[in-house]
Amino acid sequence: MLAFLGFVTVIVMLVLVMTKKASPTVALIGVPFITGIISSFFRVTDAEAAPGVVDVGANIKALGGFITGSSGIGSVAATGVMFIFSILFFGVLTDAGTFRPIIKKVLKLVGTDPVKIAIGTAILAMIVHLDGSGAVTFLICVPALVPLYDAVGMKRTTLATIVAIAAGTMNIMPWGGPTIRAATDMQVDVMELFSPMIVPVVVGLICVIAFAVLMGRAEKRRIGDTTLAQVAEYEMELTDEEKALERPKLFVVNVILIIAAIAALLKSGFAPAVVFMIAFIIAIVINYPDVAEQKKRIDAHAKSALMMASVLFAAGCFTGIMKETGMITEMAGALCSIIPSTLGKFFPIITGVISMPASLLFDPDSFYYGVLPVLSSTAEGFGVAGINVARAAILGQMTTGFPVSPLTPATFLLVGLAGVDFGDHQKHTIPYAFALSIIMLVVSVVIGSIAI
């Protein structure tokens, strides 16, 4: 019953969000809370102290702790703080006009060709994601590129999708969380797991560039040559209020501050939340030393910060209930049980096909430490090495799939910074992410990286 409730929770939540029948905040809190209450009638209250005993009242009371605990809001609290202060930081620098000269310079270098801009976006995201952190990748790439996309007239959903698939494919690298988890579960060296996958991953990265080209061409057709010619002489008309906020004399200082913040994210060892808290106060004090003006700048960006932070905390509610009620664990068992044992020889292919969609159902720990052991051991019973199942899993589960998963805080950071609807982002990105995982799977099987 818990497995059924878990699948219902995920499916209903995704349908509500993607069809825009409910806002992400409402869907992420309301749906799991309702199914969490229903689960209270079936969930054993304390398996160790009282095996088989179901105390409905105690189970319902426990939901509050599930929501606020370390698996729930506690798991996203630091990300939420980082998110709020990163929006304020980049907002203040945008108000000060820091990005306008940069946009003009970029337009002169690459022109206004959406195809070139899309390719550049993919390459930048790949390079930045070398550190393996989705949050850092999104924080570095998206705020810098949003003004450029707006200036050219390209859709922000295109930006979010390109960054997502580039970062997702790079997340397969041996220092990425999914690959490390898979290697740990299989008790093998991470390079033993990853090395045969180098060619498929390279093919995947080439496909990311190809998809970026396709999206860039689609944008070019939509925008039209006439509009692009007008953008070539980019000179944003500013209102009197915007002109008053500009700080052209502080341009170099602000750029140095951005570079310092990025360097601190990568090398300082400080949590990203701390980095952006400090960077924000430096930015606002330097650019707007007057206290009254500081309050106005915070007020100007508070709405967007609060809106997306609320979605992030709602995602924490969703994750906490799904994990602590045992729904995710039961879903893992159900998923494994419905695959006929007669298909054991093909478990690597089955795993590869479901790996990306599985990111919408399971967080990485639940999948790699719960689902993968069952799949790999079953495959071994049919003479297929379990490591092949692990290699298939990393082609999609929380790699290409992580930037669209409601179980990943970084997903909400991406859509928040890009200013796109979560449902729109999923509808636009999931087909590309799924195609990437299937392409890499096919290449892996053909060249023997995954043996069956």
N, C-alpha and C positions, 0 to 999 in steps of 0.2 A: 504493500500500500504506500509506503514511504517513497519507493522508487516512482510509482505512478504519480504521486503528488509532486515529486521533483520535476518530472518531465512536463507535467501540466503547468507548473510554475514558470519554467523557462519558456515554453511555447507561448503561453498566454502573454507573458511579459514582452516577448519579442514581437508578437502580433500587434499588441496595443501600441508599442513604440513605433514600429515600422509603418503602421497604417495611420499613425497620428490620432488614434482614438483616445490616447491619454499621454500626458507629458512623461518624459523619462522619470522624473522625480516621483510622480504618482504611481507609475507602474512598478518601479523598483522597490517602493515601500509597501504599497497596497497589496499587490499580488502575493508576495512571499508571506506577508503578515497573515493574510486570510488562510493560505494553505498551511502556514505554521500553526494556526489555531486548530485547523482540521487535523493536522498531524498529532496534536496533543491527545487525541482519542485513541491513537494506535501506538504511540511511542512509549517504550519502557522507560519509566522515570529514572530508576537507578539500577542498572543491570547488575552491579556488584553487590549492593546492599539488599536489593529485593528483586531477584530475577523474575521476569515475567509480569511484574506488577506495573499497572498503568494508573498513575494518579493524574487525572485530567487537570485538576486545579493547579497542582504543582507544575505541570508541564506548561500551562498557559502563562503562569507567573515567570517561568524561566525564559520566555521569549524576550523579555526586556533585557536580560543579561546577554542573550545571544546577539541582540542588536548592538549593544554598547560595548561588548567584550572585545578581546584581542582578535577574534575572527571576524568581527563586524566593524563598527565605526572605529574601534581602536586600531584596526589594520590600515585604515586610510586617513587617520587623523593628521599624520605628518604630511602626507601628500596634499591634503586639503589646505593646510597652512601654507605650504609651498605654492599651491595654486593661487590662493588669494593674493599673496605678496608678489608673485610673478606677474599677475595681471596689473597690479598697481604699479610695479616697477616699469614694465613696458608701456603702460598707459601714460605715465609721467614723461617718459622719454619721447613718446609719440606726440604728446602735447607740446613738448619743447622743440618739435620739428627735426629731431635727430635723424629720422629715416628718410626725409624728403630728398636731401642731397645724395644719399646713397642710392635711392631709386633712380634718380636722374642719371647717375653715373652708370648704374647697371644697364639701363635702357640704351645708353650710348654704346656700351660694350657688346651687348648681345642683341640689340635692337628690340623690336616689339614682337618678334616671332614667338607665338605660344609654344611651338614645338621645341625651340631651343630652351625656353624657360622651363618647360616640363622636364626635359632631359637634365638640365642643371639641377632642378629640384631633386630628382632621383639620385643623382651622383652625390649631391651634398648630404642627403639623408643617409646614404650608404657610408660615407666617410665618417660622419658624426656618430653613427651607431656602432662604430668599431669598439666603443667602450661597453657596448651591450646594454645600455640603459635606455629604455623607451622614453622615460620622462625627460632625461637630458636631451635626447634627440629631438623631441617635440618642442622643448623649451628653446633650443637653439635655432631650429629650422623654421618653425611656423611663424613666430612674431616677426622674423626678419623678412619673410616672403609674403606675408599677407598684404602689406602695402603695395608690393610689386604686382601681385595678382589683381588687386583692386584697380591699380592704375591702368593695367592693360585691359581689364574687363573680363579676366578669366574667373571661372567659378571657384569659390573656396572649397567646394566639395572635391574638385579636381586636385587641389593642393593637398587636402587631407588624405585622399586616396593614394596619391603618389608617395607621400611621406610614409604612409602606413605600410604599403607593400614593400617599399625599400627597407624600412626598419625591420619588418617582419621576416623578410628573407635573410637579412643579416643576423637575425636573432638565432639562427641555426649554428652560428660559430661556436667553437668548443668552449668558450668562456661564457656563453649564454646560459641562462638559467635552465631552460628545457633540456639542453644537451647534457649539462652537468647532472641534472636529476636522472636522466635516462642512463647515463654511465654509472651513476651510484647504484641505481636499482639493479642493473645487470652485473655489478661488481667487476667492471672492466675499466681499463684506462680510457680517459675521455678521448684521446687521440685514436685509440683502436676503434672506438665507435665512430668517430667523425671522419677520419682520413679517407675511407672509401666514398664519402659523400661529397668530396671536394668538387668533382666534375658536375654532379647534379646541381650543387649550390651555385657554381659559376653559371651554368645554363639558366638557373632561376634568376640570377642577377641580370643576365642578358635579356631575359624575358621582361624583367622590370623596366629596363630601358625601352624595350619594344612597346610595352603597354603605355609607357609615358609618351612615346611618340604618337601612338594612336589617340590618346587623350588630348595631346597637344594639337593634333590635326583636327579633331572634333571641335576643339575650342576655336581654332582658327576659322573654320567654316561658320561657326555660330556668330563669332564677332564680326567677321567681314573685313575685307582689305581697307575699305574706306575708314572705318573706325580706327583700325590699327595705324593708318597713316596719320590720323589726328593725334593719336597717343604718342607718336614719334616726337612731337613737339610738346612733351609732357611739361605742364606747368600748372600745378593745382591752384585753383582760385581759392583764396582764403577769406574767411569772414574777418571782420574787425576783431572779434573775440579771439580767433585762432592766431591772428597776427600778434595780438597782445601777449599770447602765451609763448610765442616762439623765443628761443634763446640761441640765435645763430652763433654768438660769441662763445658759447659753451659746447659747440659741436664736438670739438676734439676731446674735451673733458668727458663728455657723455659717451663717445665711442670707446675711450679708454675704460670707462666704467663698465660698459657692456663686455669688452674683452676680458676684464678682470673678473667679472661675474662668471663668465663661461670657464675661464681658467680655474676659478675656485670650485666650480661644479665638478670639474674633471680631476683636479689634483689636490685640493685642500684637505679632503677628508671630512669636511663639515657636511652635515646633512643639507640637501638642497633647500629645505625650508629655512634654515639658518642663513644660507647664502643670500636668498632673496629678501629676507627680512632686513639684513644689513644693507644690501644693495639698494633696496627701496628707500630706506631712510637717508642714505647718502644722496641718492638721485633727487629726492624731493627737497632736501635742505639746500643743495647746491643750486638747483634750478628755481625754486620758489621759497626763498628764505622767510617770506612773510607768513605768519601763522594762519591768518585768515585765508590766504591763497592756498596754503597747504590743505586746509579743510575742504575747500572747493574742489581741489584736484582729487582728493580721496572720494568725495561725494560723487564726482563725475564718473568714476570707474567702479564704485561700490556695487551698482546694480548688476553688472556683468560678472563681477567676482562672486557675489553672493549667489547668483543664479546657478553658476556652474559648480560652485562649492556645494550647494544643496544637492545637486545631482550626484556628486562624488560621495557625499555622506549617505545618500539614498542607496548607492551601490554597496556601501559598507553594510547597510541594513540587509540588503538582498543576500550578500555573501555570508554574513553571520548566521542568518536563519537557515540558509541552505546547508551550511556545514554542520552547525551544532545540532540541528534536528536529526541529522543522519541521512537526510535526503540524498546528498551527493554520494555518500558511501553506498547506499542502496541502489542508486542509479548505476553506479559502476558495476555492481554485481549483476544487475538486470541486463546491462549492455553485454556483458560477457556471456551470460546464460542464453541469450537469444541467438548467438552465433552457433550454428550446428557444428558439432565436433568433427563431422565428416569434411568440413572445410578447413581443417587444421593446417593443411599444407599451404593454403592460401592466406593464412592469417597476416603475413606481412603486407600483402596487397590490400586486404580488408582494413587493416590498421591505417595504411597510408590514405585510403579513400576517406575514412571517417575522421582522420586526425584533425583536419582544419575545422570541420563543423563541431568536433568535440570541444573546441575552445569555447564554444557558446554554452556548453553544459558543465564542464569541469575546470576547476582551477588547476594549475600545474601540479601541485602536491597530490591532489586527489587522483589525477590521471596517472602520473608517473609512479606513484607509490601505491595506488589502488587498482587501477585498470590494467596498466602495462604488465605487472607481474603475472596476472591471470592469463593475459593474451600470450605472453612469451612462453610461459610454462606449457600452455596447451599446444602451441606450435612445436615446442621441443618434443612433445609426446608423439608428434607425427614426423619426427626426423628433421625438422627445420630449426636451425639455430635461433635461439631467442633474440640474439643481437640484431637479427634482420628485422624483427618486429620493432625493436627500439629505434633502429635507423629510419624505419617508415614513420614512426610516431613523430620524430623531430622535424619531419617535413611540413607539419602543419599545426600540431597541438601546441598552442601558445608560442608559435613562431610566426608563420604567416597569419595565424588566427588571433594573435594577441591584440592587435590594434583595433579589433572590432568586438572583442568580448566584453560583456557587461561585468565580468568577474575581474577585469583588469583596470585598476585606477588610472593607468596611463592613457587608456582609451578616452576617458572623459576629459583628461588634460588636453589631448589632441583636439577633440571636437570643441572644447571650450576656447582654446587659443585660436583655432581657425574660425570660430564663430559659426559653426554649422550645426544643424540638427542631428542628434544621435541616430535617429531612424534613417535620415537621408544618407548619413555616412555609411551605415551598415548596408543599405540597399545598393549604394554605389561601389562599395569596396569589397564586399563578400564575394561577388563573382570573380573579380581579379585575384583575390587571395586564394580562393578555391582552385582556380585554374592553375595558379603557380604551383600549388602543392601537388596537383595531379601531373603536371608536366615534369616536375622533379621526380615524382614517383616512377613515371614511365621511363625516364632516362636511367634511373637507378636500377630498375629491373633489366633493362636492355643491356647495360654495360656490366651487370653482375654485382653492382654495389650492394643490392639487396637480392639475396639468393632465395629461390623457392624450390 
